[in-house]
Amino acid sequence: QVQLVESGGGLVPPGGSLRLSCAASGRFFSILAMGWYRQAPGKQRELVASITGGGSTNYADSVKGRFTISRDNAKNTVYLQMNSLKSEDTAVYYCNQNIRRLTWGIPDDYWGQGTQVTVSS
Protein backbone atom coordinates (compact mmCIF):
# COMPACT_ATOMS: atom_id res chain seq x y z
CA GLN A 1 0.00 0.00 0.00
CA VAL A 2 1.42 3.36 -1.04
CA GLN A 3 0.52 6.42 0.98
CA LEU A 4 1.35 10.10 0.52
CA VAL A 5 1.36 12.33 3.58
CA GLU A 6 1.39 16.10 3.21
CA SER A 7 2.37 18.75 5.72
CA GLY A 8 3.13 22.45 5.91
CA GLY A 9 -0.12 24.24 5.13
CA GLY A 10 -1.56 27.03 7.23
CA LEU A 11 -2.56 30.66 7.48
CA VAL A 12 -0.08 33.28 6.26
CA PRO A 13 -0.40 37.02 5.52
CA PRO A 14 0.04 38.35 1.98
CA GLY A 15 3.72 38.45 1.07
CA GLY A 16 4.52 35.59 3.43
CA SER A 17 6.04 32.19 2.77
CA LEU A 18 5.15 28.56 3.37
CA ARG A 19 6.85 25.28 2.57
CA LEU A 20 4.79 22.20 1.76
CA SER A 21 6.14 18.67 2.01
CA CYS A 22 4.78 15.37 0.72
CA ALA A 23 6.38 12.05 1.63
CA ALA A 24 5.59 8.70 0.07
CA SER A 25 5.64 5.53 2.17
CA GLY A 26 5.01 1.86 1.51
CA ARG A 27 6.53 -0.66 -0.86
CA PHE A 28 7.34 0.46 -4.39
CA PHE A 29 10.12 0.31 -6.95
CA SER A 30 10.52 3.91 -8.09
CA ILE A 31 8.94 7.35 -8.22
CA LEU A 32 8.80 9.11 -11.55
CA ALA A 33 7.24 12.56 -11.79
CA MET A 34 6.05 14.49 -8.75
CA GLY A 35 3.79 17.50 -8.66
CA TRP A 36 1.59 19.88 -6.73
CA TYR A 37 -1.98 20.80 -7.63
CA ARG A 38 -4.42 23.15 -5.97
CA GLN A 39 -8.14 23.62 -5.86
CA ALA A 40 -9.81 26.83 -4.75
CA PRO A 41 -13.50 26.95 -3.78
CA GLY A 42 -15.70 26.80 -6.86
CA LYS A 43 -12.77 26.16 -9.19
CA GLN A 44 -11.28 23.14 -10.87
CA ARG A 45 -8.10 21.54 -9.64
CA GLU A 46 -5.09 23.00 -11.44
CA LEU A 47 -1.44 22.09 -11.79
CA VAL A 48 0.84 24.36 -9.79
CA ALA A 49 4.24 22.78 -10.43
CA SER A 50 5.80 19.49 -11.44
CA ILE A 51 9.23 17.91 -11.44
CA THR A 52 10.44 14.92 -13.44
CA GLY A 53 12.69 12.14 -12.22
CA GLY A 54 15.56 13.93 -13.92
CA GLY A 55 14.82 17.20 -12.14
CA SER A 56 13.17 19.18 -14.93
CA THR A 57 10.53 21.53 -13.58
CA ASN A 58 7.36 23.11 -14.89
CA TYR A 59 5.29 25.88 -13.31
CA ALA A 60 1.91 27.48 -13.82
CA ASP A 61 2.33 31.02 -15.12
CA SER A 62 0.62 32.39 -12.01
CA VAL A 63 3.35 31.09 -9.69
CA LYS A 64 6.50 31.45 -11.79
CA GLY A 65 9.20 33.32 -9.92
CA ARG A 66 7.43 32.85 -6.57
CA PHE A 67 7.16 29.08 -6.07
CA THR A 68 9.92 26.47 -6.26
CA ILE A 69 9.38 22.72 -6.48
CA SER A 70 12.11 20.32 -5.44
CA ARG A 71 12.50 16.66 -4.55
CA ASP A 72 14.61 14.50 -2.26
CA ASN A 73 14.72 11.04 -3.81
CA ALA A 74 16.37 9.51 -0.75
CA LYS A 75 13.38 10.58 1.33
CA ASN A 76 10.72 9.98 -1.36
CA THR A 77 9.62 13.54 -0.72
CA VAL A 78 8.56 16.47 -2.86
CA TYR A 79 8.57 20.05 -1.60
CA LEU A 80 6.90 23.27 -2.65
CA GLN A 81 8.48 26.48 -1.40
CA MET A 82 5.95 29.28 -1.75
CA ASN A 83 7.14 32.88 -1.43
CA SER A 84 5.42 36.22 -1.95
CA LEU A 85 2.07 34.60 -1.36
CA LYS A 86 -1.06 36.31 -2.60
CA SER A 87 -4.70 35.98 -1.59
CA GLU A 88 -5.38 34.22 -4.88
CA ASP A 89 -3.02 31.43 -3.81
CA THR A 90 -5.58 30.39 -1.19
CA ALA A 91 -6.62 26.81 -1.94
CA VAL A 92 -6.30 23.22 -0.88
CA TYR A 93 -2.98 21.94 -2.16
CA TYR A 94 -2.59 18.31 -3.22
CA CYS A 95 0.61 16.48 -3.99
CA ASN A 96 0.80 13.88 -6.72
CA GLN A 97 3.44 11.24 -7.28
CA ASN A 98 3.68 8.89 -10.24
CA ILE A 99 4.90 5.64 -8.69
CA ARG A 100 5.96 2.34 -10.17
CA ARG A 101 5.26 -0.33 -7.60
CA LEU A 102 6.85 -3.22 -9.47
CA THR A 103 10.08 -3.32 -11.45
CA TRP A 104 8.30 -3.75 -14.79
CA GLY A 105 4.94 -2.42 -13.74
CA ILE A 106 2.99 0.47 -15.15
CA PRO A 107 3.24 3.53 -12.89
CA ASP A 108 0.13 4.84 -11.16
CA ASP A 109 -0.79 8.24 -9.83
CA TYR A 110 -1.09 8.64 -6.07
CA TRP A 111 -2.50 11.65 -4.25
CA GLY A 112 -1.98 13.23 -0.88
CA GLN A 113 -4.85 14.07 1.43
CA GLY A 114 -4.65 17.80 0.74
CA THR A 115 -3.49 20.65 2.92
CA GLN A 116 -5.19 24.03 3.28
CA VAL A 117 -3.22 27.15 2.43
CA THR A 118 -4.92 30.41 3.37
CA VAL A 119 -3.37 33.77 2.50
CA SER A 120 -5.08 36.51 4.43
CA SER A 121 -4.31 39.46 6.66
Salt bridges, closest charged atoms under 4 A:
GLU46 OE2 - ARG38 NE 2.73
ASP61 OD1 - LYS64 NZ 3.09
ASP89 OD1 - ARG38 NH1 2.95
ASP89 OD2 - ARG66 NH1 2.76
